[in-house]
Amino acid sequence: MTSASATFSFSRITGSRRRDHRSPSLAVNRPADRPRRVREEVDNCWHYYDEKERCIFCDIIRQERDTGERVIGENEHFITLAPYAPRFPFEMWLLPKVHGSSYENNQSSVYASLARMLKDTLMRLDQVLDRRRLTS
C-alpha cells in the first residue's frame, strides 16, 4: 500500500477550504487505490460543501446536538453519533468537533480526549451487547 496523503481539509479557524498534501487522510496517494466507498464519501462531502458552503459533518453534529436523539457520547473534543441511516447494526461515528489538517500535531490533551471518547463508546457498545446476550 502506498503512503497516505491528504485529499482535503477544512479549517474552522480561517473558514477556508484548502487541499493540504502534508496531512493524514482516509485515502492513499493515487485515486485508483482508494476504496470506492471512500472515494464516493469524499466526493459527496465536496459536493455538499460546494452547494451549501458548509461542512456536512459540522451540519450533522449541529443537528444531532440540537435534537439529542442520536448522540451516544460527547466530550470536549469529540462526539459519538448513531448515524441517521446506519449501514450495519451498531454503526457509530466518532467525530472531531474541530477541523484539523494535521492530526499528528495535536496537543496531547486531544489524544487523551480521543482515547476517553473511544473507551466510552466501546464500553457503551459492550453494555448493549451484554444486555442482548442476556435477553436472547
NUKE-76753 format. One record per residue: x, y, z of N, C-alpha, C in turn; residue in three letters; residue number from 1. Coordinates in nm, 2 decimals. Example, Ala and Ser with C-alpha at 12.3 -4.5 7.8 and 13.67 -1.06 7.14 Angstrom:
<pts>
+--------+--------+--------+--------+---------+--------+--------+--------+--------+------+-----+
:  neast : nnorth :    nup : caeast : canorth :   caup :  ceast : cnorth :    cup : type : seq :
+--------+--------+--------+--------+---------+--------+--------+--------+--------+------+-----+
:   1.32 :  -0.57 :   0.78 :   1.23 :   -0.45 :   0.78 :   1.32 :  -0.33 :   0.78 :  ALA :   1 :
:   1.28 :  -0.22 :   0.71 :   1.37 :   -0.11 :   0.71 :   1.29 :   0.00 :   0.79 :  SER :   2 :
+--------+--------+--------+--------+---------+--------+--------+--------+--------+------+-----+
</pts>
This chain:
<pts>
+--------+--------+--------+--------+---------+--------+--------+--------+--------+------+-----+
:  neast : nnorth :    nup : caeast : canorth :   caup :  ceast : cnorth :    cup : type : seq :
+--------+--------+--------+--------+---------+--------+--------+--------+--------+------+-----+
:   0.08 :  -0.12 :   0.00 :   0.00 :    0.00 :   0.00 :   0.09 :   0.12 :   0.00 :  MET :   1 :
:   0.04 :   0.23 :  -0.06 :   0.12 :    0.35 :  -0.07 :   0.10 :   0.43 :   0.05 :  THR :   2 :
:   0.18 :   0.53 :   0.07 :   0.17 :    0.62 :   0.19 :   0.05 :   0.71 :   0.17 :  SER :   3 :
:   0.00 :   0.76 :   0.29 :  -0.12 :    0.84 :   0.29 :  -0.09 :   0.98 :   0.26 :  ALA :   4 :
:  -0.18 :   1.05 :   0.20 :  -0.17 :    1.20 :   0.18 :  -0.31 :   1.25 :   0.19 :  SER :   5 :
:  -0.32 :   1.38 :   0.22 :  -0.45 :    1.44 :   0.24 :  -0.52 :   1.46 :   0.11 :  ALA :   6 :
:  -0.65 :   1.44 :   0.11 :  -0.73 :    1.47 :  -0.01 :  -0.80 :   1.60 :   0.02 :  THR :   7 :
:  -0.83 :   1.64 :   0.14 :  -0.89 :    1.77 :   0.17 :  -0.88 :   1.79 :   0.32 :  PHE :   8 :
:  -0.90 :   1.92 :   0.35 :  -0.91 :    1.96 :   0.49 :  -0.99 :   2.09 :   0.49 :  SER :   9 :
:  -1.06 :   2.11 :   0.60 :  -1.13 :    2.23 :   0.62 :  -1.07 :   2.30 :   0.75 :  PHE :  10 :
:  -1.08 :   2.43 :   0.75 :  -1.03 :    2.50 :   0.87 :  -1.14 :   2.58 :   0.93 :  SER :  11 :
:  -1.18 :   2.55 :   1.05 :  -1.28 :    2.62 :   1.11 :  -1.23 :   2.76 :   1.16 :  ARG :  12 :
:  -1.10 :   2.76 :   1.19 :  -1.05 :    2.89 :   1.24 :  -1.05 :   2.99 :   1.13 :  ILE :  13 :
:  -1.00 :   2.96 :   1.01 :  -0.99 :    3.06 :   0.90 :  -1.12 :   3.06 :   0.81 :  THR :  14 :
:  -1.20 :   2.95 :   0.82 :  -1.31 :    2.94 :   0.74 :  -1.28 :   2.90 :   0.59 :  GLY :  15 :
:  -1.16 :   2.86 :   0.57 :  -1.11 :    2.83 :   0.43 :  -1.12 :   2.68 :   0.41 :  SER :  16 :
:  -1.13 :   2.65 :   0.28 :  -1.12 :    2.51 :   0.23 :  -1.00 :   2.50 :   0.15 :  ARG :  17 :
:  -0.91 :   2.41 :   0.18 :  -0.79 :    2.40 :   0.11 :  -0.74 :   2.26 :   0.10 :  ARG :  18 :
:  -0.66 :   2.23 :   0.00 :  -0.60 :    2.09 :  -0.01 :  -0.47 :   2.10 :   0.06 :  ARG :  19 :
:  -0.44 :   2.01 :   0.14 :  -0.31 :    2.00 :   0.21 :  -0.26 :   1.86 :   0.20 :  ASP :  20 :
:  -0.15 :   1.85 :   0.12 :  -0.10 :    1.71 :   0.09 :   0.00 :   1.67 :   0.20 :  HIS :  21 :
:   0.01 :   1.74 :   0.31 :   0.10 :    1.70 :   0.41 :   0.03 :   1.63 :   0.53 :  ARG :  22 :
:  -0.10 :   1.64 :   0.53 :  -0.17 :    1.58 :   0.64 :  -0.22 :   1.44 :   0.61 :  SER :  23 :
:  -0.26 :   1.37 :   0.72 :  -0.31 :    1.23 :   0.70 :  -0.44 :   1.23 :   0.64 :  PRO :  24 :
:  -0.48 :   1.12 :   0.58 :  -0.61 :    1.11 :   0.51 :  -0.67 :   0.97 :   0.52 :  SER :  25 :
:  -0.79 :   0.96 :   0.49 :  -0.86 :    0.83 :   0.48 :  -0.82 :   0.76 :   0.35 :  LEU :  26 :
:  -0.76 :   0.83 :   0.25 :  -0.73 :    0.78 :   0.12 :  -0.58 :   0.77 :   0.10 :  ALA :  27 :
:  -0.54 :   0.70 :   0.00 :  -0.40 :    0.69 :  -0.03 :  -0.37 :   0.77 :  -0.15 :  VAL :  28 :
:  -0.24 :   0.78 :  -0.19 :  -0.20 :    0.88 :  -0.29 :  -0.27 :   0.87 :  -0.42 :  ASN :  29 :
:  -0.29 :   0.76 :  -0.48 :  -0.35 :    0.75 :  -0.61 :  -0.50 :   0.73 :  -0.60 :  ARG :  30 :
:  -0.58 :   0.81 :  -0.67 :  -0.73 :    0.79 :  -0.65 :  -0.77 :   0.64 :  -0.68 :  PRO :  31 :
:  -0.70 :   0.58 :  -0.78 :  -0.74 :    0.44 :  -0.81 :  -0.72 :   0.35 :  -0.70 :  ALA :  32 :
:  -0.63 :   0.38 :  -0.60 :  -0.60 :    0.29 :  -0.49 :  -0.70 :   0.31 :  -0.37 :  ASP :  33 :
:  -0.78 :   0.41 :  -0.38 :  -0.88 :    0.44 :  -0.28 :  -1.00 :   0.34 :  -0.29 :  ARG :  34 :
:  -1.05 :   0.29 :  -0.18 :  -1.17 :    0.21 :  -0.19 :  -1.28 :   0.29 :  -0.25 :  PRO :  35 :
:  -1.37 :   0.23 :  -0.33 :  -1.48 :    0.31 :  -0.39 :  -1.56 :   0.38 :  -0.29 :  ARG :  36 :
:  -1.60 :   0.32 :  -0.18 :  -1.68 :    0.38 :  -0.08 :  -1.61 :   0.51 :  -0.03 :  ARG :  37 :
:  -1.48 :   0.51 :  -0.01 :  -1.41 :    0.63 :   0.04 :  -1.41 :   0.74 :  -0.06 :  VAL :  38 :
:  -1.39 :   0.70 :  -0.19 :  -1.39 :    0.80 :  -0.30 :  -1.53 :   0.86 :  -0.30 :  ARG :  39 :
:  -1.64 :   0.78 :  -0.29 :  -1.77 :    0.84 :  -0.30 :  -1.80 :   0.93 :  -0.18 :  GLU :  40 :
:  -1.76 :   0.89 :  -0.06 :  -1.79 :    0.97 :   0.05 :  -1.72 :   1.10 :   0.05 :  GLU :  41 :
:  -1.59 :   1.10 :   0.01 :  -1.52 :    1.22 :  -0.01 :  -1.58 :   1.31 :  -0.12 :  VAL :  42 :
:  -1.61 :   1.25 :  -0.23 :  -1.68 :    1.33 :  -0.34 :  -1.81 :   1.39 :  -0.29 :  ASP :  43 :
:  -1.89 :   1.31 :  -0.22 :  -2.02 :    1.37 :  -0.17 :  -2.00 :   1.48 :  -0.07 :  ASN :  44 :
:  -1.89 :   1.47 :   0.02 :  -1.86 :    1.58 :   0.11 :  -1.83 :   1.71 :   0.03 :  CYS :  45 :
:  -1.75 :   1.69 :  -0.08 :  -1.71 :    1.81 :  -0.16 :  -1.84 :   1.87 :  -0.22 :  TRP :  46 :
:  -1.92 :   1.78 :  -0.28 :  -2.05 :    1.83 :  -0.34 :  -2.13 :   1.91 :  -0.24 :  HIS :  47 :
:  -2.15 :   1.85 :  -0.12 :  -2.22 :    1.92 :  -0.02 :  -2.16 :   2.06 :   0.01 :  TYR :  48 :
:  -2.03 :   2.06 :   0.03 :  -1.96 :    2.19 :   0.06 :  -1.98 :   2.29 :  -0.05 :  TYR :  49 :
:  -1.97 :   2.24 :  -0.18 :  -1.98 :    2.33 :  -0.29 :  -2.13 :   2.39 :  -0.30 :  ASP :  50 :
:  -2.22 :   2.31 :  -0.26 :  -2.36 :    2.35 :  -0.27 :  -2.40 :   2.44 :  -0.15 :  GLU :  51 :
:  -2.36 :   2.40 :  -0.03 :  -2.41 :    2.48 :   0.09 :  -2.30 :   2.57 :   0.15 :  LYS :  52 :
:  -2.18 :   2.55 :   0.10 :  -2.06 :    2.63 :   0.16 :  -2.05 :   2.60 :   0.31 :  GLU :  53 :
:  -2.08 :   2.48 :   0.35 :  -2.06 :    2.43 :   0.49 :  -2.01 :   2.29 :   0.49 :  ARG :  54 :
:  -1.95 :   2.25 :   0.59 :  -1.91 :    2.11 :   0.61 :  -2.03 :   2.02 :   0.65 :  CYS :  55 :
:  -2.05 :   1.91 :   0.58 :  -2.16 :    1.82 :   0.61 :  -2.15 :   1.77 :   0.75 :  ILE :  56 :
:  -2.03 :   1.74 :   0.80 :  -2.01 :    1.68 :   0.93 :  -2.04 :   1.78 :   1.04 :  PHE :  57 :
:  -2.01 :   1.91 :   1.01 :  -2.05 :    2.02 :   1.11 :  -2.20 :   2.03 :   1.12 :  CYS :  58 :
:  -2.26 :   2.02 :   1.00 :  -2.41 :    2.03 :   1.00 :  -2.47 :   1.91 :   1.07 :  ASP :  59 :
:  -2.42 :   1.79 :   1.05 :  -2.47 :    1.67 :   1.12 :  -2.45 :   1.68 :   1.27 :  ILE :  60 :
:  -2.33 :   1.73 :   1.31 :  -2.31 :    1.74 :   1.45 :  -2.40 :   1.85 :   1.51 :  ILE :  61 :
:  -2.42 :   1.96 :   1.45 :  -2.51 :    2.06 :   1.50 :  -2.65 :   2.01 :   1.51 :  ARG :  62 :
:  -2.70 :   1.94 :   1.41 :  -2.84 :    1.89 :   1.41 :  -2.86 :   1.79 :   1.52 :  GLN :  63 :
:  -2.76 :   1.70 :   1.53 :  -2.78 :    1.59 :   1.63 :  -2.77 :   1.65 :   1.77 :  GLU :  64 :
:  -2.68 :   1.75 :   1.79 :  -2.68 :    1.81 :   1.93 :  -2.81 :   1.88 :   1.96 :  ARG :  65 :
:  -2.87 :   1.94 :   1.86 :  -3.00 :    2.01 :   1.88 :  -3.11 :   1.91 :   1.92 :  ASP :  66 :
:  -3.11 :   1.80 :   1.86 :  -3.22 :    1.70 :   1.89 :  -3.18 :   1.61 :   2.00 :  THR :  67 :
:  -3.05 :   1.57 :   2.01 :  -3.00 :    1.48 :   2.11 :  -3.05 :   1.34 :   2.10 :  GLY :  68 :
:  -3.12 :   1.31 :   1.99 :  -3.17 :    1.17 :   1.97 :  -3.07 :   1.07 :   1.95 :  GLU :  69 :
:  -2.96 :   1.10 :   1.87 :  -2.87 :    1.00 :   1.83 :  -2.73 :   1.03 :   1.88 :  ARG :  70 :
:  -2.72 :   1.12 :   1.98 :  -2.59 :    1.14 :   2.04 :  -2.56 :   1.03 :   2.14 :  VAL :  71 :
:  -2.45 :   0.96 :   2.12 :  -2.41 :    0.85 :   2.21 :  -2.33 :   0.90 :   2.32 :  ILE :  72 :
:  -2.23 :   0.98 :   2.29 :  -2.14 :    1.04 :   2.39 :  -2.07 :   1.16 :   2.34 :  GLY :  73 :
:  -2.02 :   1.24 :   2.43 :  -1.96 :    1.37 :   2.39 :  -1.86 :   1.41 :   2.50 :  GLU :  74 :
:  -1.75 :   1.46 :   2.45 :  -1.66 :    1.53 :   2.55 :  -1.61 :   1.66 :   2.48 :  ASN :  75 :
:  -1.50 :   1.71 :   2.54 :  -1.46 :    1.85 :   2.49 :  -1.41 :   1.85 :   2.35 :  GLU :  76 :
:  -1.36 :   1.74 :   2.29 :  -1.31 :    1.75 :   2.16 :  -1.38 :   1.66 :   2.06 :  HIS :  77 :
:  -1.46 :   1.56 :   2.11 :  -1.52 :    1.46 :   2.02 :  -1.66 :   1.43 :   2.05 :  PHE :  78 :
:  -1.73 :   1.38 :   1.95 :  -1.87 :    1.34 :   1.97 :  -1.89 :   1.21 :   1.90 :  ILE :  79 :
:  -1.97 :   1.12 :   1.96 :  -2.01 :    0.99 :   1.90 :  -2.15 :   0.99 :   1.87 :  THR :  80 :
:  -2.19 :   0.96 :   1.75 :  -2.33 :    0.96 :   1.70 :  -2.36 :   0.83 :   1.64 :  LEU :  81 :
:  -2.49 :   0.80 :   1.65 :  -2.55 :    0.69 :   1.57 :  -2.60 :   0.76 :   1.44 :  ALA :  82 :
:  -2.55 :   0.71 :   1.33 :  -2.60 :    0.78 :   1.21 :  -2.75 :   0.76 :   1.18 :  PRO :  83 :
:  -2.80 :   0.85 :   1.11 :  -2.95 :    0.85 :   1.07 :  -2.98 :   0.72 :   1.00 :  TYR :  84 :
:  -2.90 :   0.69 :   0.90 :  -2.93 :    0.57 :   0.82 :  -2.81 :   0.48 :   0.83 :  ALA :  85 :
:  -2.79 :   0.40 :   0.94 :  -2.67 :    0.32 :   0.95 :  -2.66 :   0.21 :   0.84 :  PRO :  86 :
:  -2.54 :   0.18 :   0.80 :  -2.52 :    0.08 :   0.70 :  -2.52 :  -0.06 :   0.76 :  ARG :  87 :
:  -2.50 :  -0.07 :   0.89 :  -2.49 :   -0.20 :   0.96 :  -2.53 :  -0.18 :   1.11 :  PHE :  88 :
:  -2.57 :  -0.29 :   1.18 :  -2.61 :   -0.27 :   1.32 :  -2.50 :  -0.22 :   1.40 :  PRO :  89 :
:  -2.53 :  -0.13 :   1.49 :  -2.44 :   -0.07 :   1.59 :  -2.34 :   0.02 :   1.53 :  PHE :  90 :
:  -2.36 :   0.07 :   1.41 :  -2.27 :    0.17 :   1.35 :  -2.27 :   0.29 :   1.43 :  GLU :  91 :
:  -2.15 :   0.35 :   1.45 :  -2.13 :    0.47 :   1.53 :  -2.03 :   0.55 :   1.46 :  MET :  92 :
:  -2.04 :   0.68 :   1.47 :  -1.94 :    0.78 :   1.41 :  -1.88 :   0.85 :   1.53 :  TRP :  93 :
:  -1.75 :   0.84 :   1.54 :  -1.68 :    0.92 :   1.64 :  -1.61 :   1.04 :   1.56 :  LEU :  94 :
:  -1.66 :   1.16 :   1.58 :  -1.62 :    1.27 :   1.50 :  -1.55 :   1.38 :   1.58 :  LEU :  95 :
:  -1.45 :   1.44 :   1.53 :  -1.39 :    1.56 :   1.60 :  -1.48 :   1.68 :   1.59 :  PRO :  96 :
:  -1.48 :   1.76 :   1.69 :  -1.56 :    1.88 :   1.69 :  -1.49 :   2.00 :   1.61 :  LYS :  97 :
:  -1.36 :   1.99 :   1.59 :  -1.29 :    2.09 :   1.53 :  -1.21 :   2.03 :   1.41 :  VAL :  98 :
:  -1.22 :   2.11 :   1.30 :  -1.14 :    2.06 :   1.18 :  -0.99 :   2.07 :   1.21 :  HIS :  99 :
:  -0.92 :   1.98 :   1.14 :  -0.78 :    1.98 :   1.16 :  -0.71 :   1.92 :   1.03 :  GLY : 100 :
:  -0.60 :   1.98 :   0.99 :  -0.54 :    1.93 :   0.87 :  -0.42 :   1.85 :   0.90 :  SER : 101 :
:  -0.38 :   1.84 :   1.03 :  -0.26 :    1.76 :   1.06 :  -0.28 :   1.70 :   1.20 :  SER : 102 :
:  -0.34 :   1.59 :   1.21 :  -0.37 :    1.53 :   1.34 :  -0.25 :   1.49 :   1.42 :  TYR : 103 :
:  -0.14 :   1.46 :   1.36 :  -0.02 :    1.42 :   1.43 :   0.04 :   1.54 :   1.51 :  GLU : 104 :
:  -0.01 :   1.66 :   1.48 :   0.04 :    1.78 :   1.55 :  -0.05 :   1.83 :   1.66 :  ASN : 105 :
:  -0.15 :   1.75 :   1.70 :  -0.24 :    1.79 :   1.80 :  -0.17 :   1.79 :   1.94 :  ASN : 106 :
:  -0.23 :   1.86 :   2.03 :  -0.18 :    1.86 :   2.17 :  -0.21 :   1.72 :   2.23 :  GLN : 107 :
:  -0.14 :   1.68 :   2.33 :  -0.16 :    1.56 :   2.40 :  -0.30 :   1.55 :   2.46 :  SER : 108 :
:  -0.36 :   1.66 :   2.50 :  -0.49 :    1.66 :   2.55 :  -0.60 :   1.62 :   2.45 :  SER : 109 :
:  -0.58 :   1.64 :   2.32 :  -0.67 :    1.60 :   2.22 :  -0.66 :   1.45 :   2.21 :  VAL : 110 :
:  -0.54 :   1.39 :   2.21 :  -0.53 :    1.25 :   2.20 :  -0.59 :   1.18 :   2.33 :  TYR : 111 :
:  -0.57 :   1.24 :   2.44 :  -0.63 :    1.18 :   2.57 :  -0.78 :   1.19 :   2.56 :  ALA : 112 :
:  -0.84 :   1.30 :   2.50 :  -0.98 :    1.31 :   2.48 :  -1.03 :   1.21 :   2.38 :  SER : 113 :
:  -0.96 :   1.18 :   2.28 :  -1.00 :    1.08 :   2.18 :  -1.00 :   0.94 :   2.25 :  LEU : 114 :
:  -0.90 :   0.91 :   2.33 :  -0.89 :    0.79 :   2.39 :  -1.01 :   0.77 :   2.49 :  ALA : 115 :
:  -1.04 :   0.87 :   2.56 :  -1.16 :    0.87 :   2.66 :  -1.29 :   0.84 :   2.58 :  ARG : 116 :
:  -1.30 :   0.92 :   2.47 :  -1.43 :    0.90 :   2.39 :  -1.44 :   0.76 :   2.33 :  MET : 117 :
:  -1.33 :   0.71 :   2.28 :  -1.33 :    0.58 :   2.22 :  -1.36 :   0.47 :   2.33 :  LEU : 118 :
:  -1.30 :   0.49 :   2.44 :  -1.32 :    0.39 :   2.55 :  -1.47 :   0.40 :   2.60 :  LYS : 119 :
:  -1.52 :   0.52 :   2.61 :  -1.66 :    0.54 :   2.65 :  -1.76 :   0.47 :   2.55 :  ASP : 120 :
:  -1.73 :   0.50 :   2.42 :  -1.81 :    0.44 :   2.31 :  -1.81 :   0.29 :   2.31 :  THR : 121 :
:  -1.69 :   0.23 :   2.33 :  -1.68 :    0.09 :   2.33 :  -1.74 :   0.02 :   2.45 :  LEU : 122 :
:  -1.73 :   0.09 :   2.56 :  -1.79 :    0.04 :   2.69 :  -1.95 :   0.04 :   2.67 :  MET : 123 :
:  -2.00 :   0.15 :   2.61 :  -2.14 :    0.15 :   2.59 :  -2.19 :   0.04 :   2.49 :  ARG : 124 :
:  -2.11 :   0.02 :   2.39 :  -2.14 :   -0.09 :   2.30 :  -2.14 :  -0.23 :   2.37 :  LEU : 125 :
:  -2.04 :  -0.25 :   2.45 :  -2.02 :   -0.37 :   2.53 :  -2.14 :  -0.39 :   2.62 :  ASP : 126 :
:  -2.19 :  -0.28 :   2.68 :  -2.31 :   -0.30 :   2.77 :  -2.43 :  -0.34 :   2.69 :  GLN : 127 :
:  -2.45 :  -0.28 :   2.57 :  -2.57 :   -0.31 :   2.49 :  -2.56 :  -0.45 :   2.44 :  VAL : 128 :
:  -2.44 :  -0.50 :   2.40 :  -2.43 :   -0.63 :   2.35 :  -2.44 :  -0.74 :   2.47 :  LEU : 129 :
:  -2.39 :  -0.70 :   2.59 :  -2.41 :   -0.79 :   2.70 :  -2.56 :  -0.80 :   2.73 :  ASP : 130 :
:  -2.64 :  -0.69 :   2.73 :  -2.78 :   -0.70 :   2.76 :  -2.85 :  -0.78 :   2.66 :  ARG : 131 :
:  -2.81 :  -0.77 :   2.53 :  -2.88 :   -0.85 :   2.42 :  -2.85 :  -1.00 :   2.45 :  ARG : 132 :
:  -2.73 :  -1.03 :   2.49 :  -2.69 :   -1.17 :   2.52 :  -2.77 :  -1.23 :   2.63 :  ARG : 133 :
:  -2.79 :  -1.15 :   2.73 :  -2.87 :   -1.20 :   2.85 :  -3.02 :  -1.22 :   2.82 :  LEU : 134 :
:  -3.07 :  -1.14 :   2.73 :  -3.21 :   -1.15 :   2.70 :  -3.24 :  -1.24 :   2.58 :  THR : 135 :
:  -3.14 :  -1.29 :   2.51 :  -3.16 :   -1.38 :   2.40 :  -3.18 :  -1.52 :   2.44 :  SER : 136 :
+--------+--------+--------+--------+---------+--------+--------+--------+--------+------+-----+
</pts>
